[in-house]
């Protein structure tokens, strides 16, 4: 018994939350069946009004529709509550209406006497007007917006999913963030679809309100005249007033909740709530306030106009415009303060030169034009800074070492929207990014041509178009991959970091890798460096792997392979008076990493489709490389032309372009083809695992070339 009570206390909170919904439904349905006293009706009517106000305020303070994802369900519960109260109050009005205006509670009496002055004709007109506003204007408009929003959300879902996958593949977001974004896209479509259906409840509620009022009036006349012997006029006055009061008590909360629904579905998703958006955009321009004040002031001077009202409002607008203009002037002056800093720098430049004036070249740098400064400015929450931090972390996880910090600075010599990426002070990439616009990249198979500035994706050279923000959803629906300007720069930087990974690996990074491995296997590292191989030779081996985008995450295997083979190669090299052959060490390490290298090109365990080399051509290439150490211009041109043809065929067939050659030819051919065909991988046949099936689909130098 004690254990049961402890479990009950521990899970009491969660059980209460689980029972809240069913209890609410049971309570609402019970009100339709069980008679309620006037006092209880007052409590429920008051609760209904408070609930509607709370719903409106929550809708006003949300930043995006999904912040109030429970709204469709709340709308259903609120509508059922109002209808249940209508049924309960109708029962009380028809049973006890002959006793006086307080027969159905003081809330209905107050609405019947105070709000409409006891005049049932005024009450009927007011009730019909409120119902028309709710039904014709607010509910119909909100339902139409929800319907269109649901349609666009569903159409844009594939494009948004592709954009999320692109960010994940570029290393800009992690798997957890990708799952969260995919769930948010799905929830957005579900929300607008639910709102489209929930708006039908509100519309039906308005129609039901009119019918209930009509039935109550007719039923009240019959009950008052036939059962309680009241005169026709007295019966009409009493029951009509009670019916109008009852209708207004239900209709006003319905109008408030319909307004909340319109606010939720009509807002544009930003980081601001509706009130902040309206104030910041309506009253942000002092010129608008001054012009409005002038027009209202002129209208106030016209004879027979209410001068006090017009001139008072004009004065208030003019004063508001004056203070707003003064605040903008102060902000502009604060923005010009860096000019004093420029002068201080000029004074410092006039001083004598010292070693402090010597600036070291950054290993990895990014320079931007002045229009791209907001993307990299800390004070403006530059989104590109966070993406570069995530990019470095993803690079370290995928490649196997921590890349250098990206030093970012503005360059006034660049065009406003240009940027360039530097490696040791030398430009290795340049592009254009238009802030406020999106780059729609054509991955192939798009269904329409977009208006905008035609360009190419700076990272992969795909055809692309810069489009306005309003075209984003349409572009995603048409099959384009749509990214913002920050993502364009980050993706370009990530691509170049992988391509130049070998040049980013310095001696300090190699030593850090050895320190990391030595914590787990200290003896292994001691036997290799510096006893067998120098740090310089190890760096050359790792750089050779990274030059062909082979990750060095598996440092244990790399060090094991070098420790096993380096003593033999070092002994041979020392007898010849030289250093171990780096290319041979790289070939041995690649053979040990063969399974991981093949997985890069051919995930899974399926068939490997490769490009081969004709036996005669392979013999010619081997002879040329062993005798002269290089390829003749004619032979090199022919080899490159036929390789390009085979790569085009492989890509057209949907295969990954990979060339399989003998271990002797692989290093030389890889260096030669890497600069002309960076998408072509070159593997030695000894690097392919024995269990993988290989099929040659194209042949360089064969009859199909």
HUNOR-V351886 format. One line per field, one symbol per residue. psi: psi as a letter, one per 40 degrees, with the letter a starting at -180 (. if undefined). burial: + if it has 24 or more other ideal C-beta (glycine too) atoms within 12 Angstrom, else -. A space follows every 10 residues. Layout:
psi: ???
burial: ???
This chain:
psi: dddddddddd eddddddded dddddddddd dddhhiiddd dddddddddd dddddddddd eidideefde dddddddddd dddddddddd dddddedeei eedeiddddd dddddefehd dddddddddd ddddddcddd dddddddddd dddddedddd ddddddddde ediidddddd dddddddddd dddddddddd dddddddddd dddddddddd dddddddefi iddddddddd dddddddddd dddddddddd ddddeeihha eiiddddddd ddfehddddd ddddddddde ehieigdddd dddddddddd dddddddddd dddddededd ddddddddde iiiiddehhi hhdhihhiid eedddehdde fhdddddddd ddddddddde ihiihhhhii heeiideiii hihfehheii ahhhieiihh hhehfieihi iahhaihdde eihihhiide eddddddeei hhiidddddd dddddddddf ddeehidddd dddddddddd gdddddddhe ddiidddddd dddddddffh ifdgdddddd dddddddddd dddddefaii hddddddddd ddeddddddd dgiafaihhi hihidddddd dddddddeei iidddddddd dddddddddd ddeeihhhhh aidddddddd ddddddgdeh ihiideehid ehhhhheihh eade.
burial: ---------- ---------- ------++-- +----+-+-- ++-++-+++- ++--++-+++ -+-+++++++ ++++++++++ ++++++++++ ++++++++-+ +++++-++++ +++-++---+ --++-+++-+ +-+++--++- +++-+++-++ -+++-+++++ ++++-+++++ +++----+-- ++-++-++++ ++++++-+++ ++++++-+++ -++-+++-++ +-++------ ----++++++ ++++++++++ ++++++++++ +++++++-+- --++--+--- --------+- -++--++--- ---------+ --++--++-+ +--+------ ---------- ---------- ---------- --+++++++- ++++++---- -++++-++++ ++-+++-+++ ++++-+-+-+ +--+--++++ +++----+++ +++++-++++ +++--+---+ -+--+-++++ -+-++++--- ++++++++++ ++++++++++ ++++++++++ ++++++--++ -+++--+--- ---++--++- -++-+-++++ ++++++++++ +++++++++- +++-++--++ ---------+ -+++++++++ ++++-+++-+ ++-----+++ ++++--++-+ +--++----- +----+--++ -++++++--+ ----++++++ +++-++++++ -+++--+-++ +++++-++-- -+---+++++ +----
